[in-house]
Amino acid sequence: RRVLFRSILKLYIIPTLYFVKCLSFLQTNFIFMYQSSTQYKSKDYIYFIALNANLGALVSGMFFVSFNACMYEVLQALEDNIFSQPMERAILSSAIPFGGMIGAMIASCTSAYLGRRTTMIIADIISIVGSIVSIHNLIHVMILGRILCGIASGINYLVIPLYVREISPSEMSGKTGGLYRFLFAFGIFLTFLMSFGLTDPPVPDDKWWKAIFLTPCVFAAVRTFGLCFFAHFEPARFHVISDDPDKAMVSLSRIYKPEYVQKMFEIEKRAEKGRFVDVFGPKYRKQAKVLLLLYFVMQFTGSNSLNFYSTMIFNGEDDEDTSNIATVRFLNVVVALVKIAAALIGGVLADKLGRRFLLVYGNLFISVTLLLMAGTSYIEYFP
């Protein structure tokens, strides 16, 4: 009897239990995934909204490297040389991150009280005004324009990821969230590519640098048009935090099918509410320290040195010698293409290898790259 019982247990009962367990797993995961993938109305519409919002990242990328791409032309065009040339370079380059700090503080307030969409429209207006002001030939006016461009970049840096995350269903948030880094890198690439329209060698009468400075206006205007006519609603999360459930339901109805709107509204209501100062409270203090450390370390990766000074780095020590400017512009484009490739590959590897793995080995790779850059800077690679 024992042998018979064991045989029945091995042949029938145990396989049956495993089958039920596997069936339960499939029902819980794959069927749920299939159902959740049909909760929203149109995947293309969500991608369109995210892409339109991330045009601000493209604008920010152009702001970051526009002066770098046209450095010699801009310095020759300036009429009032009240500073030395190295000082002019430093001020015009640092105006963008300085404005970015101001913009981030502005966005933290306006996105909470005016809304994410409204804040992006404000950033686009500042972008257009800043671009127009920055093509002036007076140094103090150009500095003001660059600061305005930096403010717009800071606003975009804070509000775009927030907006995209809140309007994207969870199964699409990874892809839509990766658009920011890609379009930021593409903005850098586009600016360096446009620099081939500058004269070789640089001359004071070349006006193409003004066209490069004004190009972000086009993308800022396109985004505002899209926000006004195709994505004219705030994310539901903003309305829930503002205690306006009716508008939250309207926002959800634009993304999700009618039968799922109430369900998603209940999920939004359960989301934790908090203030910015709560990040530094006891509950999130450890996470805040890690994030601050990561952002602090990011500033020493060497990326910004290339964003702001790659033209000088590749041209060499002699600022007066611009005979190799065509090669310098080509190297700038190569750097931008590497940034685009890294943005695309990083999004894929983050899901496969994990964020911590990329942070550890990415920092090691950056260290090696910086050492190679420092070493090769002593090599006379131009004949």
C-alpha positions as CSV (number, residue, x, y, z in Angstrom):
1,R,0.0,0.0,0.0
2,R,2.8,2.4,0.8
3,V,4.5,1.7,-2.5
4,L,1.2,2.2,-4.3
5,F,0.5,5.4,-2.5
6,R,3.9,6.8,-3.2
7,S,3.6,5.9,-6.9
8,I,0.2,7.7,-7.1
9,L,1.7,10.6,-5.3
10,K,4.6,10.9,-7.7
11,L,2.7,10.2,-10.9
12,Y,-0.5,12.1,-10.4
13,I,-0.8,14.3,-7.3
14,I,2.6,16.1,-7.4
15,P,2.5,16.8,-11.2
16,T,-1.1,18.1,-10.8
17,L,-0.1,20.5,-8.0
18,Y,2.8,21.8,-10.1
19,F,0.4,22.2,-13.1
20,V,-2.0,24.2,-10.9
21,K,0.8,26.3,-9.6
22,C,2.1,27.0,-13.1
23,L,-1.4,27.8,-14.3
24,S,-1.8,30.2,-11.3
25,F,1.5,31.9,-12.2
26,L,0.5,32.3,-15.8
27,Q,-2.9,33.7,-14.8
28,T,-1.3,36.1,-12.3
29,N,1.4,37.4,-14.6
30,F,0.9,36.9,-18.4
31,I,-2.9,37.2,-18.5
32,F,-2.7,40.3,-16.2
33,M,0.0,41.7,-18.4
34,Y,-2.3,41.2,-21.5
35,Q,-5.2,42.8,-19.8
36,S,-3.2,45.7,-18.5
37,S,-1.7,46.3,-22.0
38,T,-5.2,47.0,-23.3
39,Q,-6.3,49.4,-20.5
40,Y,-5.2,52.5,-22.4
41,K,-6.9,53.8,-25.6
42,S,-3.9,54.3,-27.8
43,K,-0.2,53.5,-27.4
44,D,0.7,55.8,-30.2
45,Y,-1.1,58.7,-28.6
46,I,0.9,58.2,-25.3
47,Y,4.1,58.0,-27.2
48,F,3.2,61.2,-29.0
49,I,2.5,63.1,-25.8
50,A,5.8,61.9,-24.3
51,L,7.7,62.7,-27.4
52,N,6.2,66.2,-27.6
53,A,7.0,66.9,-23.9
54,N,10.6,65.7,-24.4
55,L,11.2,68.2,-27.1
56,G,12.2,70.3,-24.2
57,A,15.1,67.9,-23.6
58,L,16.2,68.5,-27.2
59,V,16.1,72.2,-26.6
60,S,18.1,71.9,-23.4
61,G,20.7,69.8,-25.2
62,M,21.1,72.5,-27.8
63,F,21.4,75.2,-25.1
64,F,24.2,73.2,-23.4
65,V,26.5,73.1,-26.4
66,S,25.5,76.0,-28.7
67,F,28.2,78.3,-27.4
68,N,30.8,75.5,-27.5
69,A,29.9,74.7,-31.1
70,C,30.2,78.4,-32.2
71,M,32.8,79.5,-29.6
72,Y,35.3,81.2,-32.0
73,E,32.6,82.9,-34.1
74,V,30.8,84.3,-31.0
75,L,33.9,85.7,-29.4
76,Q,34.9,87.4,-32.6
77,A,31.4,88.9,-33.0
78,L,31.3,90.5,-29.5
79,E,31.5,94.2,-29.7
80,D,32.3,95.2,-26.1
81,N,35.4,93.3,-24.8
82,I,35.0,94.3,-21.2
83,F,36.4,90.9,-20.1
84,S,39.4,89.0,-21.2
85,Q,38.6,86.2,-23.7
86,P,39.1,83.3,-21.2
87,M,36.7,85.2,-18.8
88,E,34.1,85.6,-21.5
89,R,34.3,81.9,-22.3
90,A,33.9,81.0,-18.6
91,I,31.0,83.4,-18.0
92,L,29.0,82.4,-21.2
93,S,29.5,78.7,-20.5
94,S,28.7,78.8,-16.8
95,A,25.5,80.9,-17.4
96,I,23.6,77.8,-18.5
97,P,24.2,75.7,-15.2
98,F,23.7,78.9,-13.2
99,G,20.3,79.5,-14.8
100,G,19.6,75.8,-14.4
101,M,19.7,76.1,-10.6
102,I,17.3,78.9,-10.7
103,G,15.0,77.1,-13.1
104,A,14.9,74.0,-11.0
105,M,13.8,76.0,-8.0
106,I,11.1,77.8,-10.1
107,A,9.8,74.5,-11.5
108,S,9.5,72.9,-8.0
109,C,6.9,75.6,-7.2
110,T,5.2,76.2,-10.5
111,S,4.7,72.5,-11.2
112,A,2.9,72.0,-7.9
113,Y,0.7,75.1,-8.0
114,L,0.2,75.8,-11.8
115,G,0.6,72.3,-13.2
116,R,3.2,70.3,-15.2
117,R,1.8,71.3,-18.6
118,T,1.6,75.0,-17.7
119,T,5.2,74.9,-16.4
120,M,6.5,73.5,-19.6
121,I,4.7,76.2,-21.6
122,I,6.4,78.8,-19.4
123,A,9.8,77.1,-20.1
124,D,9.1,77.3,-23.8
125,I,8.4,81.0,-23.6
126,I,11.6,81.6,-21.6
127,S,13.5,79.4,-24.2
128,I,12.3,81.6,-27.1
129,V,13.0,84.9,-25.3
130,G,16.4,83.6,-24.1
131,S,17.4,82.4,-27.6
132,I,16.5,85.8,-29.1
133,V,18.4,87.8,-26.4
134,S,21.5,85.6,-26.6
135,I,22.3,86.5,-30.2
136,H,23.0,90.1,-29.3
137,N,26.6,91.2,-29.9
138,L,26.9,92.9,-26.5
139,I,28.4,90.6,-23.9
140,H,26.2,91.6,-20.9
141,V,23.0,91.1,-23.0
142,M,24.3,87.8,-24.3
143,I,25.0,86.7,-20.7
144,L,21.4,87.5,-19.8
145,G,20.1,85.5,-22.7
146,R,22.2,82.5,-21.7
147,I,21.0,82.7,-18.2
148,L,17.4,82.7,-19.4
149,C,18.2,79.6,-21.6
150,G,19.7,78.0,-18.5
151,I,16.5,78.7,-16.5
152,A,14.4,77.0,-19.2
153,S,16.8,74.0,-19.1
154,G,16.4,73.7,-15.4
155,I,12.7,73.8,-15.6
156,N,12.7,71.2,-18.3
157,Y,15.1,69.0,-16.4
158,L,12.7,68.8,-13.4
159,V,9.2,68.9,-14.9
160,I,9.6,66.7,-18.1
161,P,10.4,63.4,-16.3
162,L,7.6,64.1,-13.8
163,Y,5.0,64.8,-16.5
164,V,6.0,61.8,-18.6
165,R,6.0,59.4,-15.7
166,E,2.5,60.6,-14.6
167,I,0.8,60.3,-18.0
168,S,2.4,57.0,-18.9
169,P,0.9,53.6,-17.9
170,S,3.3,51.5,-15.8
171,E,4.2,49.1,-18.6
172,M,5.2,52.0,-20.9
173,S,7.0,54.2,-18.4
174,G,10.4,52.6,-19.1
175,K,10.3,53.4,-22.8
176,T,8.8,56.8,-22.5
177,G,11.1,57.7,-19.6
178,G,14.2,56.9,-21.8
179,L,13.2,59.6,-24.3
180,Y,14.6,62.4,-22.2
181,R,18.3,61.3,-22.3
182,F,17.9,60.3,-26.0
183,L,16.5,63.6,-27.2
184,F,19.0,65.6,-24.9
185,A,21.8,63.8,-26.7
186,F,20.1,64.3,-30.1
187,G,20.0,68.1,-29.4
188,I,23.7,68.0,-28.8
189,F,24.2,66.1,-32.0
190,L,22.0,68.4,-34.0
191,T,23.9,71.5,-32.8
192,F,27.3,70.1,-33.6
193,L,26.0,68.9,-37.0
194,M,24.8,72.5,-37.7
195,S,28.3,73.8,-36.8
196,F,29.5,72.5,-40.2
197,G,27.6,75.4,-41.7
198,L,30.1,77.8,-40.1
199,T,33.0,79.1,-42.2
200,D,36.4,77.4,-42.1
201,P,38.4,79.2,-40.6
202,P,36.1,81.2,-38.4
203,V,35.5,84.9,-39.4
204,P,33.7,87.7,-37.5
205,D,31.1,88.3,-40.3
206,D,29.7,84.7,-40.1
207,K,26.1,84.9,-39.0
208,W,25.4,81.2,-39.0
209,W,26.1,81.0,-35.3
210,K,22.9,83.1,-34.8
211,A,20.9,80.6,-36.7
212,I,22.3,77.8,-34.4
213,F,21.4,79.9,-31.3
214,L,17.8,80.5,-32.6
215,T,17.1,76.9,-33.7
216,P,15.8,75.9,-30.2
217,C,13.0,78.4,-30.7
218,V,11.5,76.2,-33.4
219,F,11.3,73.1,-31.1
220,A,10.0,75.2,-28.2
221,A,7.2,76.6,-30.3
222,V,6.3,73.2,-31.7
223,R,6.1,71.8,-28.1
224,T,3.9,74.6,-27.0
225,F,1.6,74.0,-30.0
226,G,1.4,70.3,-29.1
227,L,0.6,71.1,-25.5
228,C,-2.1,73.6,-26.4
229,F,-3.9,71.6,-29.1
230,F,-3.1,67.9,-28.6
231,A,-2.2,67.4,-25.0
232,H,-4.3,70.1,-23.4
233,F,-4.7,68.4,-20.0
234,E,-2.7,68.0,-16.8
235,P,-1.8,64.6,-15.5
236,A,-4.4,63.0,-13.2
237,R,-1.9,62.9,-10.3
238,F,-1.7,66.7,-10.3
239,H,-5.5,67.1,-10.0
240,V,-5.7,64.4,-7.3
241,I,-3.1,66.3,-5.2
242,S,-5.0,69.5,-5.9
243,D,-8.2,67.8,-4.6
244,D,-10.0,68.1,-8.0
245,P,-11.4,64.6,-8.7
246,D,-13.5,65.7,-11.7
247,K,-10.6,67.0,-13.7
248,A,-8.6,63.9,-12.6
249,M,-11.2,61.7,-14.1
250,V,-11.2,63.7,-17.3
251,S,-7.5,63.4,-17.6
252,L,-7.6,59.6,-17.1
253,S,-10.4,59.3,-19.7
254,R,-8.1,60.7,-22.3
255,I,-5.5,57.9,-21.7
256,Y,-7.5,54.9,-20.5
257,K,-10.6,53.1,-21.8
258,P,-13.9,54.0,-20.0
259,E,-14.1,50.7,-18.1
260,Y,-10.6,51.3,-16.5
261,V,-10.9,55.0,-15.6
262,Q,-12.4,54.4,-12.2
263,K,-9.9,51.8,-11.3
264,M,-6.9,54.0,-12.3
265,F,-8.5,56.9,-10.3
266,E,-8.5,54.7,-7.2
267,I,-4.9,53.9,-7.8
268,E,-4.0,57.6,-8.1
269,K,-5.8,58.4,-4.9
270,R,-3.8,55.7,-3.0
271,A,-0.5,57.3,-4.2
272,E,1.4,58.9,-1.4
273,K,1.2,62.6,-1.2
274,G,4.1,64.7,0.1
275,R,6.0,67.9,0.0
276,F,9.5,68.6,-1.2
277,V,10.8,69.1,2.3
278,D,9.6,65.6,3.2
279,V,12.4,64.2,1.1
280,F,14.8,65.3,3.8
281,G,12.7,64.0,6.7
282,P,13.5,60.9,8.7
283,K,11.4,58.6,6.3
284,Y,13.4,59.3,3.2
285,R,16.7,60.6,4.6
286,K,18.8,57.6,3.6
287,Q,17.4,57.6,0.0
288,A,17.9,61.4,-0.2
289,K,21.6,61.0,0.8
290,V,22.2,58.3,-1.9
291,L,20.5,60.5,-4.6
292,L,22.5,63.6,-3.6
293,L,25.7,61.6,-3.7
294,L,24.9,60.2,-7.1
295,Y,24.1,63.6,-8.5
296,F,27.2,65.1,-6.9
297,V,29.4,62.4,-8.4
298,M,27.8,62.9,-11.8
299,Q,29.3,66.3,-12.0
300,F,32.8,64.9,-12.0
301,T,32.3,62.3,-14.8
302,G,33.8,64.7,-17.4
303,S,30.6,64.9,-19.5
304,N,30.1,68.6,-18.8
305,S,33.7,69.5,-19.6
306,L,33.1,68.1,-23.1
307,N,29.6,69.7,-23.4
308,F,31.1,73.2,-22.7
309,Y,34.7,73.0,-23.8
310,S,35.2,70.1,-26.3
311,T,36.1,72.6,-29.1
312,M,38.9,74.0,-27.0
313,I,40.0,70.5,-25.9
314,F,40.2,69.1,-29.4
315,N,41.7,72.3,-30.9
316,G,44.7,72.3,-28.5
317,E,46.3,75.0,-26.5
318,D,46.7,77.6,-29.2
319,D,43.4,79.6,-29.4
320,E,44.7,81.6,-32.3
321,D,45.3,78.6,-34.5
322,T,41.9,77.4,-36.0
323,S,43.3,75.8,-39.1
324,N,42.0,72.4,-37.9
325,I,38.5,73.5,-37.0
326,A,36.9,71.1,-39.5
327,T,38.5,68.2,-37.7
328,V,37.4,69.6,-34.3
329,R,33.8,69.9,-35.5
330,F,34.0,66.3,-36.8
331,L,35.2,65.1,-33.3
332,N,32.4,67.0,-31.7
333,V,29.9,65.1,-33.8
334,V,31.5,61.8,-32.9
335,V,31.2,62.7,-29.2
336,A,27.5,63.5,-29.7
337,L,26.9,60.2,-31.5
338,V,28.5,58.3,-28.6
339,K,26.1,60.1,-26.3
340,I,23.1,59.0,-28.4
341,A,24.4,55.4,-28.5
342,A,24.9,55.4,-24.7
343,A,21.4,56.7,-24.2
344,L,19.9,53.9,-26.3
345,I,22.1,51.1,-24.9
346,G,21.8,52.3,-21.3
347,G,18.0,52.0,-21.4
348,V,18.2,48.4,-22.6
349,L,21.0,47.3,-20.3
350,A,19.3,48.9,-17.2
351,D,16.4,46.4,-17.5
352,K,18.7,43.5,-18.2
353,L,21.6,44.0,-15.9
354,G,20.2,46.3,-13.3
355,R,20.8,49.9,-12.3
356,R,23.5,49.2,-9.7
357,F,25.6,47.2,-12.2
358,L,25.5,50.0,-14.7
359,L,26.4,52.6,-12.0
360,V,29.4,50.5,-10.7
361,Y,30.9,49.5,-14.1
362,G,29.9,52.8,-15.7
363,N,31.9,54.7,-13.2
364,L,34.9,52.4,-13.8
365,F,34.6,53.0,-17.6
366,I,34.3,56.7,-17.0
367,S,37.5,56.7,-14.9
368,V,39.4,54.9,-17.6
369,T,38.1,57.2,-20.3
370,L,39.1,60.3,-18.3
371,L,42.6,58.9,-17.9
372,L,42.9,58.3,-21.6
373,M,41.6,61.8,-22.4
374,A,44.2,63.3,-20.0
375,G,47.0,61.2,-21.5
376,T,46.1,61.9,-25.1
377,S,45.9,65.6,-24.5
378,Y,49.7,65.6,-24.4
379,I,49.9,64.1,-27.9
380,E,50.3,66.3,-30.9
381,Y,47.7,64.6,-33.1
382,F,47.5,67.4,-35.7
383,P,50.4,67.6,-38.1
